[in-house]
Amino acid sequence: MPSVSIIIAAYNVEDEIRVLFDSLCRSRFQDFEVCLCDDASSDGTRLAAQSYSDRFPMLLTANQANGGVTLARNQALSMARAPLLLFLDADVRLRPETIDQLLQRLETSRAGVVEGIYSETALDPGPFSDYYALFAHHSFLLGGAVPRYNVFNGWCALCRREVMDTVGGHWEVPKGMEVENESQGRRIAALGFDIFLEPRIAVDHHWGGLRKLLFIFTRRVYWWVKVFFASDRRFEAALTTRSYALGTTALPAAALALLAGGGQPAGRALAGVSLAVFLWAYAPFYAFVRRKRGIRFLLWSMALSAASSFLIAASAAYSAAEELLLLALRGRTTLTPEHLRQ
């Protein structure tokens, strides 16, 4: 009987899963089994996974149709035998000490779940992936260690079995609803279990370049706003969301002030204040980028964050307008408290 069951949902990650499994082979901690659900991949994901079956114990199942990440996680979870469950995304890479660090933090914190963060390293390097790897990593660093986190980072989360037994696995979110980690975290917290976010434990990630970045700035933002409305207007408890939300809306507000003001002093003054708020909110990140990657990448990051702020603000405003309309007409939001088990 292994000490840890590693739970993985996989879909069209033939190359990425080899990177993950190679890192598991190099892990200092080896008392684990891998429980993997192939969610009807159309590439060689299943064959790639099976090629490692002689390297560590593996339990593999496959869905006939693509059902989404929560269904696949539950399928993989149903095969797990160990008292501890390590949830990983199929497109991350662990460091040799990662599992040991998670186990040690779980013991010292006495939490129900201990989670890592994303590192500053993009496994698919390029200007867009490198930018978001730095941004995501720095955001978690700003938050620091959070002993009562409210999001289940299913891409790197070590969990006691009693937590999953009590919560009943994942709420099987319909495909297209990007709320699986937020929903699961709030459900776990509502049942009295602590989720500990540890920024000193980081995993590398494939970020997906421009395409994934656009997805995050539109679809993910759209659903983050709906989670915000359904959870008593509370952000993710990582201490960074409020400042970035304010800064991201400030630059589009500056543009609107200039347009509405018609070049008048009041409009220019309001635009100046909004620009200052944007720079204030992003200043710690820009300093981090300057220190890590130099002036050229800093200029790229400033241009990308400025341009993306308009896309993010538009997605957030559209989602918020939907929620306000639903509240006015039906007295409810898209996501109900039951979805988040508040």
C-alpha positions as CSV (number, residue, x, y, z in Angstrom):
1,M,0.0,0.0,0.0
2,P,1.6,3.3,-1.1
3,S,1.7,6.3,1.2
4,V,0.6,8.8,-1.5
5,S,-1.8,8.4,-4.5
6,I,-1.0,10.9,-7.2
7,I,-4.3,12.0,-8.9
8,I,-4.0,13.2,-12.5
9,A,-6.6,14.2,-15.1
10,A,-5.1,14.2,-18.6
11,Y,-6.3,15.4,-22.0
12,N,-4.2,15.8,-25.1
13,V,-0.9,16.2,-23.1
14,E,1.3,13.5,-24.8
15,D,4.5,15.6,-24.6
16,E,3.7,17.4,-21.3
17,I,2.9,14.2,-19.4
18,R,6.3,12.8,-20.2
19,V,7.9,15.9,-18.6
20,L,5.8,15.3,-15.5
21,F,6.5,11.6,-15.3
22,D,10.2,12.2,-15.8
23,S,10.2,14.5,-12.8
24,L,8.3,11.9,-10.8
25,C,11.1,9.4,-11.6
26,R,13.6,11.9,-10.2
27,S,11.6,12.6,-7.1
28,R,13.4,11.8,-3.8
29,F,10.1,10.5,-2.4
30,Q,9.1,7.3,-4.2
31,D,6.4,5.7,-2.1
32,F,3.6,6.6,-4.4
33,E,1.2,5.3,-7.0
34,V,-0.1,7.3,-10.0
35,C,-3.9,7.2,-10.6
36,L,-4.5,8.7,-14.0
37,C,-7.7,9.3,-16.0
38,D,-7.2,9.9,-19.7
39,D,-10.2,12.1,-20.6
40,A,-10.7,10.8,-24.2
41,S,-7.5,12.3,-25.6
42,S,-7.1,12.3,-29.3
43,D,-3.3,12.1,-29.2
44,G,-0.9,9.7,-27.7
45,T,-1.5,10.6,-24.1
46,R,-2.5,7.2,-23.0
47,L,0.4,5.4,-24.7
48,A,2.8,8.0,-23.3
49,A,1.5,7.3,-19.8
50,Q,1.6,3.5,-20.2
51,S,5.3,3.7,-21.3
52,Y,6.1,4.6,-17.6
53,S,4.2,1.7,-16.1
54,D,7.5,-0.1,-15.4
55,R,8.9,2.9,-13.6
56,F,6.3,3.3,-10.8
57,P,2.9,1.8,-9.9
58,M,0.2,3.1,-12.2
59,L,-3.6,2.8,-12.3
60,L,-5.0,4.0,-15.6
61,T,-8.6,4.5,-16.7
62,A,-10.0,6.3,-19.8
63,N,-13.2,8.1,-20.6
64,Q,-15.0,7.3,-23.8
65,A,-15.9,11.0,-24.2
66,N,-14.3,14.2,-23.0
67,G,-16.1,15.1,-19.8
68,G,-13.9,17.8,-18.3
69,V,-11.3,18.0,-15.6
70,T,-13.5,17.5,-12.6
71,L,-15.1,14.3,-14.0
72,A,-11.6,13.0,-14.9
73,R,-10.2,13.9,-11.4
74,N,-13.0,12.0,-9.8
75,Q,-12.4,9.0,-12.0
76,A,-8.8,9.0,-11.1
77,L,-9.6,9.6,-7.4
78,S,-11.9,6.5,-7.3
79,M,-8.8,4.3,-8.0
80,A,-6.7,5.8,-5.2
81,R,-5.7,3.5,-2.3
82,A,-3.3,5.7,-0.2
83,P,-4.2,7.8,2.9
84,L,-2.7,10.9,1.2
85,L,-3.7,12.3,-2.1
86,L,-1.5,14.5,-4.3
87,F,-3.4,16.3,-7.0
88,L,-1.3,17.3,-10.0
89,D,-2.1,18.8,-13.4
90,A,-0.6,16.8,-16.3
91,D,1.4,19.8,-17.6
92,V,3.5,20.6,-14.5
93,R,7.0,19.5,-13.5
94,L,8.0,18.7,-10.0
95,R,11.4,19.2,-8.4
96,P,13.1,16.3,-6.7
97,E,12.2,17.7,-3.2
98,T,8.6,18.8,-4.0
99,I,6.7,15.8,-2.5
100,D,9.0,15.8,0.6
101,Q,8.3,19.5,1.1
102,L,4.5,19.0,0.8
103,L,4.6,16.1,3.2
104,Q,6.6,18.1,5.8
105,R,4.3,21.1,5.5
106,L,1.2,19.0,5.9
107,E,2.6,17.5,9.1
108,T,3.8,20.8,10.6
109,S,0.7,22.8,9.6
110,R,-1.9,20.1,10.5
111,A,-4.0,21.4,7.7
112,G,-6.3,19.3,5.6
113,V,-4.7,20.4,2.4
114,V,-1.2,21.9,1.6
115,E,-0.7,23.5,-1.8
116,G,2.3,24.8,-3.8
117,I,2.5,27.7,-6.2
118,Y,3.6,28.2,-9.8
119,S,7.3,28.8,-10.3
120,E,8.7,31.6,-12.4
121,T,9.8,29.1,-15.0
122,A,7.7,28.4,-18.1
123,L,8.2,25.0,-19.5
124,D,7.2,26.4,-23.0
125,P,9.4,29.5,-23.0
126,G,8.4,32.4,-25.1
127,P,7.4,36.0,-24.4
128,F,3.8,35.3,-23.5
129,S,4.4,32.2,-21.4
130,D,7.5,33.8,-19.7
131,Y,5.4,36.9,-18.8
132,Y,2.6,35.0,-17.2
133,A,4.9,32.6,-15.4
134,L,6.6,35.6,-13.8
135,F,3.2,37.3,-13.1
136,A,1.6,34.2,-11.5
137,H,4.7,33.4,-9.4
138,H,5.1,37.0,-8.1
139,S,1.4,37.2,-7.3
140,F,1.7,34.2,-4.9
141,L,4.9,35.6,-3.4
142,L,3.0,38.9,-2.6
143,G,0.4,36.9,-0.7
144,G,3.0,34.9,1.3
145,A,2.0,31.8,3.3
146,V,-1.8,31.7,3.6
147,P,-2.9,29.3,6.4
148,R,-6.6,29.5,5.5
149,Y,-6.7,29.7,1.8
150,N,-9.9,29.3,-0.1
151,V,-8.9,27.9,-3.5
152,F,-8.0,24.2,-4.2
153,N,-5.0,24.5,-6.5
154,G,-5.6,21.1,-8.2
155,W,-2.4,21.5,-10.1
156,C,-0.3,20.9,-6.9
157,A,-2.3,20.0,-3.8
158,L,-1.5,17.4,-1.1
159,C,-4.7,16.4,0.6
160,R,-5.7,14.1,3.5
161,R,-8.1,11.4,2.3
162,E,-10.6,12.4,5.0
163,V,-11.0,15.8,3.3
164,M,-12.0,14.2,0.0
165,D,-14.2,11.6,1.7
166,T,-16.0,14.4,3.6
167,V,-16.4,16.7,0.6
168,G,-17.4,13.9,-1.7
169,G,-14.7,14.5,-4.4
170,H,-15.1,17.3,-6.9
171,W,-18.3,18.9,-7.8
172,E,-18.5,17.8,-11.4
173,V,-18.5,21.2,-13.1
174,P,-20.1,21.3,-16.6
175,K,-17.6,21.8,-19.3
176,G,-17.1,25.5,-20.0
177,M,-17.5,26.6,-16.4
178,E,-14.0,27.5,-15.3
179,V,-14.6,27.4,-11.5
180,E,-13.4,23.9,-10.5
181,N,-10.6,25.0,-8.2
182,E,-12.5,27.9,-6.7
183,S,-15.6,25.8,-6.0
184,Q,-13.6,22.9,-4.5
185,G,-11.6,25.2,-2.2
186,R,-14.7,27.0,-0.8
187,R,-16.4,23.6,-0.3
188,I,-13.5,22.3,1.6
189,A,-13.2,25.5,3.7
190,A,-16.9,25.5,4.5
191,L,-16.6,22.0,6.0
192,G,-14.0,23.3,8.5
193,F,-10.8,22.0,6.9
194,D,-7.8,24.4,6.6
195,I,-6.0,24.8,3.2
196,F,-2.4,26.0,3.6
197,L,-0.8,27.8,0.7
198,E,3.0,27.5,0.8
199,P,4.9,29.8,-1.6
200,R,8.2,28.1,-0.9
201,I,6.9,25.0,-2.8
202,A,6.8,25.8,-6.5
203,V,6.2,23.7,-9.6
204,D,7.1,24.6,-13.2
205,H,4.2,24.8,-15.7
206,H,3.5,24.7,-19.4
207,W,1.7,28.1,-19.9
208,G,0.5,27.7,-23.5
209,G,1.7,31.0,-25.0
210,L,-0.6,33.7,-26.4
211,R,-3.5,31.3,-26.8
212,K,-3.6,30.4,-23.2
213,L,-3.0,33.9,-22.1
214,L,-6.0,35.1,-24.1
215,F,-8.1,32.3,-22.5
216,I,-7.0,33.4,-19.0
217,F,-7.7,37.1,-19.7
218,T,-11.2,36.4,-21.1
219,R,-12.8,33.1,-20.1
220,R,-11.1,32.7,-16.8
221,V,-11.7,36.3,-15.8
222,Y,-15.3,36.0,-16.8
223,W,-15.8,33.1,-14.4
224,W,-13.7,34.6,-11.6
225,V,-16.1,37.5,-11.5
226,K,-19.0,35.1,-11.1
227,V,-17.3,33.3,-8.2
228,F,-16.8,36.7,-6.6
229,F,-20.5,37.5,-6.8
230,A,-21.5,34.0,-5.5
231,S,-19.1,34.1,-2.6
232,D,-20.3,37.1,-0.7
233,R,-18.2,39.5,-2.8
234,R,-14.9,38.0,-1.6
235,F,-11.8,37.5,-3.6
236,E,-9.4,34.6,-3.5
237,A,-7.6,34.7,-0.1
238,A,-4.1,35.2,-1.5
239,L,-3.9,38.9,-0.6
240,T,-3.1,40.1,-4.1
241,T,-6.3,40.1,-6.0
242,R,-7.7,43.4,-4.8
243,S,-4.7,45.5,-5.7
244,Y,-4.4,43.9,-9.2
245,A,-8.2,44.3,-9.8
246,L,-8.0,48.0,-8.9
247,G,-4.9,48.5,-11.1
248,T,-6.2,46.6,-14.1
249,T,-9.4,48.6,-14.2
250,A,-7.5,51.9,-13.7
251,L,-5.9,52.1,-17.2
252,P,-9.2,51.6,-19.1
253,A,-10.7,54.2,-16.7
254,A,-8.0,56.6,-17.7
255,A,-8.8,56.1,-21.4
256,L,-12.5,56.6,-20.7
257,A,-11.7,59.8,-18.7
258,L,-9.8,61.2,-21.6
259,L,-12.5,60.4,-24.1
260,A,-15.3,61.6,-22.0
261,G,-13.4,64.8,-20.9
262,G,-12.8,65.9,-24.5
263,G,-9.3,67.1,-23.5
264,Q,-10.6,69.2,-20.7
265,P,-8.4,69.7,-17.5
266,A,-10.7,67.6,-15.4
267,G,-10.6,64.7,-17.8
268,R,-6.8,64.9,-18.0
269,A,-6.5,65.0,-14.2
270,L,-8.7,62.0,-13.7
271,A,-6.8,60.1,-16.4
272,G,-3.5,61.0,-14.6
273,V,-4.8,59.7,-11.3
274,S,-6.0,56.5,-12.9
275,L,-2.7,56.0,-14.7
276,A,-0.9,56.5,-11.3
277,V,-3.1,53.9,-9.7
278,F,-2.2,51.4,-12.5
279,L,1.5,52.0,-12.0
280,W,1.2,51.8,-8.3
281,A,-0.6,48.4,-8.5
282,Y,1.9,46.9,-10.9
283,A,5.0,48.5,-9.5
284,P,6.0,45.5,-7.3
285,F,5.6,43.2,-10.3
286,Y,7.6,45.5,-12.5
287,A,10.4,45.7,-10.0
288,F,10.4,41.9,-9.8
289,V,10.6,41.6,-13.6
290,R,13.4,44.1,-13.7
291,R,15.4,42.1,-11.2
292,K,14.8,38.7,-12.8
293,R,14.8,39.5,-16.5
294,G,16.2,43.0,-17.1
295,I,15.1,46.2,-18.8
296,R,14.1,44.7,-22.2
297,F,11.7,42.2,-20.7
298,L,10.4,44.8,-18.3
299,L,9.4,47.1,-21.2
300,W,7.7,44.1,-22.8
301,S,5.9,43.3,-19.5
302,M,4.7,46.9,-19.1
303,A,3.3,46.9,-22.7
304,L,1.6,43.6,-22.3
305,S,0.0,44.3,-19.0
306,A,-1.2,47.7,-20.2
307,A,-2.7,46.1,-23.4
308,S,-4.2,43.2,-21.5
309,S,-5.8,45.4,-18.9
310,F,-8.4,46.5,-21.5
311,L,-9.3,42.9,-22.4
312,I,-9.5,41.9,-18.7
313,A,-11.6,44.9,-17.8
314,A,-14.0,44.2,-20.7
315,S,-14.4,40.5,-19.7
316,A,-14.9,41.5,-16.0
317,A,-17.4,44.2,-16.8
318,Y,-19.4,42.0,-19.1
319,S,-19.6,39.2,-16.5
320,A,-20.5,41.7,-13.7
321,A,-23.2,43.2,-15.9
322,E,-24.7,39.7,-16.3
323,E,-24.6,39.1,-12.6
324,L,-26.2,42.5,-11.7
325,L,-29.0,41.8,-14.3
326,L,-29.6,38.4,-12.9
327,L,-29.8,39.8,-9.4
328,A,-32.2,42.5,-10.5
329,L,-34.5,40.2,-12.5
330,R,-34.3,36.9,-10.6
331,G,-32.7,37.7,-7.2
332,R,-29.8,35.3,-7.8
333,T,-26.5,34.9,-9.5
334,T,-25.2,32.4,-12.1
335,L,-23.4,30.4,-9.4
336,T,-25.5,29.7,-6.3
337,P,-24.1,29.3,-2.7
338,E,-24.7,25.5,-3.2
339,H,-22.1,25.5,-5.9
340,L,-19.5,26.9,-3.5
341,R,-21.1,25.4,-0.3
342,Q,-20.9,28.7,1.5
